Amino acid sequence: MVKVLVECTPWAYACCDTLLTAEDVASASRFQNERRRNEHLAWRRVVRRELGRGVSISYNEVGAPIVDTPNTFISVAHGGGCVAVAIADERIGIDIESIERDFTMASARYMSPEELLMSNDELWPAMVWCAKEALYKLYGKRGIELRTELQIKSYNADTKQLTAELMNERRAVVEMEIREGEIIVATARFN
């Protein structure tokens, strides 16, 4: 089971939103930036709506959010004025990016020469960035060198699916989706 939820982030949350808890508000208060506070509250609201208001949200040793629901894994991302939440019965990674963000100047820092040649789609650098961010979350290890250690092995332009591998680890599949012509959503899971 994999559920992917993408929602626009409201500019502000009402103090009386019944899904958010005092813990959520306290957790969000650590962010100085109002946009980041609202993104934080938005993804927590989605998790509580889907898994129940009483679900406990904490963080693992690498800082990724986890829930106390048995056999339930989450991954969260924010970007382009939206939040994305993946909920699954196995490890999962998700990322979201605006198609307006230009990744071409930085692409050589996170894409290998082989990856640069895999597609001539103008969104390819953004899709690879988004995929590698989702994969980074899936593998759950700090310090991964995106250009050399996390490699895209294949890409199917028709299905928008790619396969990837962290050196000497399990292979993963990433589903790419462009929603409403505005945002790229990448969901990574093990093959």
Residue frames relative to the residue before (quaternion, step in Angstrom):
aa qw qx qy qz dx dy dz
M 1.0000 0.0000 0.0000 0.0000 0.00 0.00 0.00
V 0.0676 0.7609 -0.6425 0.0600 3.56 -0.88 1.00
K 0.0468 -0.7760 0.6290 -0.0046 3.53 -0.86 1.01
V 0.0871 -0.7870 0.6105 0.0167 3.56 -0.79 1.08
L 0.0482 -0.8027 0.5937 -0.0307 3.54 -0.71 1.15
V 0.0334 -0.7818 0.6225 -0.0142 3.56 -0.84 1.02
E 0.0575 0.8012 -0.5900 0.0819 3.55 -0.79 1.06
C 0.4992 -0.6190 0.5115 0.3254 3.54 -1.15 0.66
T 0.4151 -0.7047 0.5254 0.2346 3.52 -1.09 0.77
P 0.3695 -0.7167 0.5378 0.2460 3.60 -0.72 0.97
W 0.6034 -0.5758 0.4102 0.3689 3.57 -1.18 0.50
A 0.8024 -0.0277 0.0390 0.5948 3.56 1.05 -0.66
Y 0.3418 -0.7198 0.5681 0.2057 3.53 -1.19 0.58
A 0.4596 -0.6473 0.5285 0.3006 3.52 -1.07 0.76
C 0.5411 -0.6415 0.4345 0.3271 3.56 -1.00 0.79
C 0.7154 0.4491 -0.2553 0.4704 3.58 1.17 -0.43
D 0.2834 0.7475 -0.5483 0.2456 3.64 1.13 0.46
T 0.3706 -0.7932 0.4441 0.1907 3.57 -0.46 1.21
L 0.6239 0.5388 -0.3615 0.4356 3.61 1.14 -0.28
L 0.6675 0.4970 -0.3069 0.4618 3.56 1.05 -0.67
T 0.2918 -0.7580 0.5636 0.1507 3.53 -1.09 0.79
A 0.6688 -0.4600 0.3840 0.4401 3.54 -1.32 0.14
E 0.5994 0.5585 -0.3468 0.4565 3.59 1.12 -0.68
D 0.6415 0.5240 -0.3231 0.4577 3.61 0.98 -0.83
V 0.6704 0.4966 -0.2932 0.4669 3.56 0.90 -0.97
A 0.6509 0.5053 -0.3124 0.4727 3.59 0.97 -0.82
S 0.6492 0.5193 -0.3120 0.4600 3.57 0.97 -0.86
A 0.6814 0.4903 -0.2841 0.4633 3.59 0.99 -0.84
S 0.5932 0.6160 -0.3622 0.3708 3.57 1.11 -0.61
R 0.5745 0.6014 -0.3863 0.3987 3.61 1.18 -0.32
F 0.6303 0.5174 -0.3341 0.4726 3.59 1.26 -0.30
Q 0.3771 -0.7282 0.5313 0.2127 3.57 -0.80 1.02
N 0.6899 0.4839 -0.2619 0.4705 3.55 1.05 -0.85
E 0.4704 -0.7065 0.4544 0.2703 3.59 -0.72 1.07
R 0.6187 0.5444 -0.3469 0.4478 3.60 1.00 -0.77
R 0.6708 0.4907 -0.2974 0.4699 3.61 0.92 -0.91
R 0.6137 0.5360 -0.3469 0.4645 3.60 1.03 -0.75
N 0.6902 0.4829 -0.2818 0.4594 3.57 0.87 -0.95
E 0.6198 0.5200 -0.3456 0.4754 3.61 1.05 -0.69
H 0.6402 0.5325 -0.3138 0.4562 3.56 0.97 -0.90
L 0.6802 0.4695 -0.2818 0.4873 3.58 0.90 -0.90
A 0.6288 0.5556 -0.3408 0.4241 3.60 1.02 -0.78
W 0.7098 0.4336 -0.2975 0.4686 3.62 0.77 -0.89
R 0.6199 0.5282 -0.3491 0.4636 3.60 1.05 -0.65
R 0.6221 0.5372 -0.3352 0.4605 3.58 1.05 -0.74
V 0.6413 0.5165 -0.3210 0.4679 3.59 0.97 -0.86
V 0.6538 0.5101 -0.3174 0.4601 3.61 0.88 -0.92
R 0.6868 0.4790 -0.2901 0.4634 3.60 0.85 -0.89
R 0.6265 0.5267 -0.3398 0.4632 3.59 1.01 -0.72
E 0.7296 0.4426 -0.2358 0.4650 3.58 0.94 -0.90
L 0.8029 0.2950 -0.1308 0.5012 3.61 0.95 -0.86
G 0.6274 -0.5262 0.3417 0.4613 3.58 1.25 -0.13
R 0.5776 -0.6257 0.4096 0.3273 3.53 -1.03 0.85
G 0.6950 0.5049 -0.2756 0.4313 3.60 1.06 -0.66
V 0.4279 0.7040 -0.4777 0.3053 3.61 1.21 -0.05
S 0.3472 -0.7251 0.5579 0.2063 3.56 -0.99 0.84
I 0.1334 -0.7758 0.6149 0.0475 3.57 -0.84 1.04
S 0.0933 0.7690 -0.6265 0.0866 3.55 -0.82 1.05
Y 0.4443 -0.6812 0.5149 0.2708 3.56 -1.29 -0.24
N 0.4174 -0.7051 0.5129 0.2561 3.56 -1.06 0.76
E 0.7752 -0.3935 0.2463 0.4284 3.57 -1.32 -0.04
V 0.7188 0.3835 -0.2630 0.5168 3.63 1.16 -0.34
G 0.6276 -0.5986 0.3151 0.3854 3.56 1.26 0.30
A 0.4899 0.6510 -0.4392 0.3786 3.60 1.24 0.22
P 0.4936 -0.6663 0.4597 0.3180 3.60 -0.97 0.75
I 0.0532 -0.7705 0.6352 0.0096 3.53 -1.14 0.79
V 0.2585 -0.7462 0.5912 0.1636 3.56 -1.25 0.44
D 0.5164 -0.6701 0.4515 0.2837 3.54 -1.24 0.48
T 0.4527 0.6709 -0.4605 0.3646 3.59 1.24 0.21
P 0.4773 -0.6930 0.4494 0.3001 3.64 -0.67 1.03
N 0.8605 0.0825 -0.0945 0.4938 3.56 -1.13 0.82
T 0.5802 0.5375 -0.3956 0.4668 3.56 1.06 0.76
F 0.0799 -0.7903 0.6073 -0.0136 3.52 -0.82 1.11
I 0.1102 -0.7858 0.6045 0.0699 3.56 -1.10 0.69
S 0.0412 -0.7337 0.6742 0.0736 3.48 -1.38 0.33
V 0.1041 -0.8107 0.5754 0.0310 3.56 -0.98 0.81
A 0.0074 -0.7741 0.6329 -0.0071 3.52 -1.26 0.57
H 0.1022 -0.7755 0.6179 0.0795 3.54 -1.27 0.35
G 0.3166 0.7270 -0.5693 0.2172 3.53 -1.16 0.66
G 0.8192 0.2434 -0.1740 0.4893 3.52 -1.18 0.51
G 0.6575 -0.5250 0.3070 0.4449 3.58 1.14 0.57
C 0.6871 0.4302 -0.2741 0.5175 3.59 1.27 0.26
V 0.2564 -0.7037 0.6263 0.2165 3.51 -1.38 0.19
A 0.1591 -0.7529 0.6307 0.1001 3.54 -1.21 0.61
V 0.0528 -0.7747 0.6301 0.0027 3.53 -1.00 0.92
A 0.1158 -0.7551 0.6418 0.0666 3.56 -0.93 0.96
I 0.0642 -0.7653 0.6404 0.0093 3.54 -0.96 0.96
A 0.1035 0.8131 -0.5591 0.1250 3.58 -0.72 1.05
D 0.4913 -0.6377 0.5026 0.3152 3.53 -1.35 0.18
E 0.7095 0.2794 -0.2348 0.6029 3.56 1.31 0.38
R 0.6925 -0.4422 0.3312 0.4640 3.59 -1.24 0.24
I 0.0221 -0.7923 0.6067 -0.0613 3.52 -1.05 0.89
G 0.1040 -0.7674 0.6269 0.0852 3.55 -1.23 0.48
I 0.0371 -0.8028 0.5950 0.0025 3.58 -1.03 0.72
D 0.0265 0.7592 -0.6499 -0.0234 3.53 -1.25 0.52
I 0.1343 -0.7662 0.6256 0.0595 3.52 -1.27 0.50
E 0.0280 0.7911 -0.6088 0.0515 3.56 -0.97 0.88
S 0.4791 -0.6298 0.5262 0.3114 3.54 -1.23 0.53
I 0.4570 -0.6695 0.4964 0.3107 3.60 -0.99 0.71
E 0.5519 0.6130 -0.3837 0.4152 3.58 1.28 -0.23
R 0.5916 0.5762 -0.3662 0.4289 3.59 1.18 -0.51
D 0.2781 -0.7803 0.5431 0.1372 3.57 -0.78 1.04
F 0.1273 -0.8200 0.5574 0.0259 3.56 -0.57 1.22
T 0.4361 0.7498 -0.4368 0.2385 3.61 1.24 -0.23
M 0.6656 0.5160 -0.3214 0.4331 3.61 0.91 -0.81
A 0.7477 0.3946 -0.2105 0.4908 3.60 1.03 -0.73
S 0.4407 0.7544 -0.4324 0.2231 3.60 1.20 -0.33
A 0.6408 0.5343 -0.3419 0.4324 3.63 0.98 -0.68
R 0.6241 0.5481 -0.3432 0.4386 3.60 1.21 -0.34
Y 0.7951 0.2542 -0.1458 0.5310 3.62 1.13 -0.48
M 0.6962 0.4070 -0.2731 0.5244 3.61 1.28 -0.05
S 0.4161 -0.6837 0.5405 0.2595 3.56 -1.00 0.86
P 0.6644 -0.4864 0.3605 0.4383 3.62 -1.19 0.27
E 0.6353 0.5272 -0.3295 0.4581 3.62 1.05 -0.74
E 0.6589 0.5092 -0.3039 0.4629 3.57 0.99 -0.85
L 0.6128 0.5605 -0.3441 0.4381 3.58 1.03 -0.76
L 0.7283 0.4420 -0.2305 0.4703 3.60 1.10 -0.70
M 0.4962 0.7069 -0.4073 0.2969 3.62 1.23 -0.20
S 0.8078 0.0307 0.0077 0.5885 3.60 1.09 -0.57
N 0.2879 -0.7442 0.5730 0.1869 3.52 -1.17 0.61
D 0.3259 0.7380 -0.5089 0.3003 3.59 1.28 0.32
E 0.4972 -0.6785 0.4482 0.3026 3.60 -0.83 0.92
L 0.6739 0.4747 -0.2932 0.4843 3.60 1.20 -0.42
W 0.3804 0.7684 -0.4589 0.2328 3.59 1.26 -0.12
P 0.6658 0.4816 -0.3411 0.4566 3.69 0.76 -0.80
A 0.6518 0.4950 -0.3143 0.4811 3.62 0.99 -0.75
M 0.6508 0.5149 -0.3210 0.4564 3.60 0.95 -0.83
V 0.6595 0.4936 -0.3166 0.4703 3.60 0.94 -0.83
W 0.6268 0.5234 -0.3454 0.4625 3.59 0.95 -0.80
C 0.6673 0.5081 -0.2875 0.4624 3.55 0.88 -1.01
A 0.6546 0.5105 -0.3035 0.4678 3.58 0.95 -0.90
K 0.6922 0.4763 -0.2921 0.4568 3.59 0.84 -0.92
E 0.6082 0.5269 -0.3572 0.4743 3.60 1.08 -0.58
A 0.6534 0.4940 -0.3119 0.4815 3.61 0.97 -0.84
L 0.6524 0.5132 -0.3075 0.4651 3.59 1.00 -0.81
Y 0.6034 0.5591 -0.3440 0.4528 3.57 1.03 -0.81
K 0.6729 0.4790 -0.2831 0.4875 3.57 0.98 -0.87
L 0.6309 0.5389 -0.3321 0.4485 3.59 1.00 -0.79
Y 0.7185 0.4408 -0.2608 0.4706 3.60 0.80 -0.98
G 0.2460 -0.8430 0.4578 0.1388 3.59 1.19 -0.47
K 0.5392 0.5831 -0.4258 0.4335 3.57 0.97 0.84
R 0.4097 -0.6966 0.5316 0.2536 3.54 -1.03 0.77
G 0.8196 0.3359 -0.2081 0.4148 3.52 -1.31 0.40
I 0.3514 0.7257 -0.5226 0.2770 3.62 1.12 0.41
E 0.3190 -0.7203 0.5847 0.1937 3.57 -0.92 0.94
L 0.3743 -0.7904 0.4408 0.2020 3.57 -0.25 1.29
R 0.6867 0.5083 -0.2999 0.4243 3.62 0.92 -0.80
T 0.8144 0.2901 -0.1318 0.4850 3.58 0.86 -0.91
E 0.7530 0.4141 -0.2293 0.4571 3.60 0.97 -0.76
L 0.7444 0.3095 -0.1820 0.5630 3.57 1.11 -0.62
Q 0.0145 -0.8624 0.5010 -0.0715 3.54 -0.08 1.35
I 0.3568 -0.6683 0.6111 0.2292 3.54 -1.08 0.85
K 0.2340 -0.8078 0.5306 0.1053 3.58 -0.69 1.10
S 0.7997 -0.0611 0.0516 0.5951 3.60 1.06 -0.68
Y 0.1059 -0.7760 0.6190 0.0585 3.52 -1.28 0.47
N 0.1524 -0.7610 0.6262 0.0742 3.56 -0.93 0.97
A 0.3352 -0.7843 0.4921 0.1745 3.58 -0.34 1.28
D 0.6306 0.5498 -0.3422 0.4278 3.60 1.08 -0.64
T 0.7734 0.3238 -0.1728 0.5169 3.59 0.90 -0.91
K 0.3192 -0.7600 0.4910 0.2817 3.59 1.30 -0.27
Q 0.4791 0.6345 -0.4489 0.4079 3.53 1.04 0.88
L 0.0333 -0.7907 0.6103 0.0345 3.53 -1.04 0.74
T 0.2967 -0.7096 0.6017 0.2152 3.51 -1.28 0.36
A 0.0398 -0.7988 0.5999 -0.0205 3.54 -1.10 0.70
E 0.1179 -0.7886 0.6010 0.0540 3.51 -1.31 0.29
L 0.3012 -0.6687 0.6478 0.2064 3.49 -1.14 0.79
M 0.6307 -0.5837 0.3310 0.3898 3.58 -0.79 0.99
N 0.8723 -0.0180 -0.0536 0.4858 3.53 -0.87 1.15
E 0.5773 0.5390 -0.3969 0.4676 3.59 1.10 0.64
R 0.7235 -0.4151 0.3203 0.4490 3.55 -1.34 0.03
R 0.4862 -0.6422 0.5141 0.2947 3.50 -1.19 0.67
A 0.1702 -0.7828 0.5933 0.0797 3.55 -1.14 0.65
V 0.2906 -0.7136 0.6131 0.1743 3.52 -1.33 0.47
V 0.1146 -0.7770 0.6161 0.0595 3.55 -1.03 0.84
E 0.2237 -0.7426 0.6215 0.1109 3.52 -0.91 1.05
M 0.1604 -0.7840 0.5959 0.0677 3.57 -0.74 1.09
E 0.0182 0.7879 -0.6148 0.0306 3.54 -1.03 0.79
I 0.1813 -0.7396 0.6349 0.1302 3.54 -1.03 0.80
R 0.1631 -0.8264 0.5373 0.0416 3.53 -0.42 1.30
E 0.8706 -0.0257 -0.0261 0.4907 3.48 -1.00 1.02
G 0.5935 -0.6180 0.3446 0.3836 3.57 1.16 0.64
E 0.6705 0.5296 -0.2835 0.4355 3.58 1.24 0.21
I 0.8200 0.1497 -0.0523 0.5500 3.56 0.97 -0.78
I 0.3174 -0.7037 0.6051 0.1945 3.52 -1.25 0.61
V 0.0811 -0.7741 0.6272 0.0300 3.55 -0.92 0.96
A 0.0685 -0.7825 0.6186 0.0181 3.58 -0.84 1.00
T 0.0604 -0.7815 0.6210 0.0091 3.55 -0.86 1.01
A 0.1206 -0.8161 0.5650 0.0149 3.58 -0.64 1.18
R 0.0641 0.7641 -0.6395 0.0556 3.54 -1.10 0.84
F 0.5661 -0.5901 0.4338 0.3783 3.56 -1.20 0.39
N 0.5251 -0.6575 0.4681 0.2699 3.50 -1.15 0.83
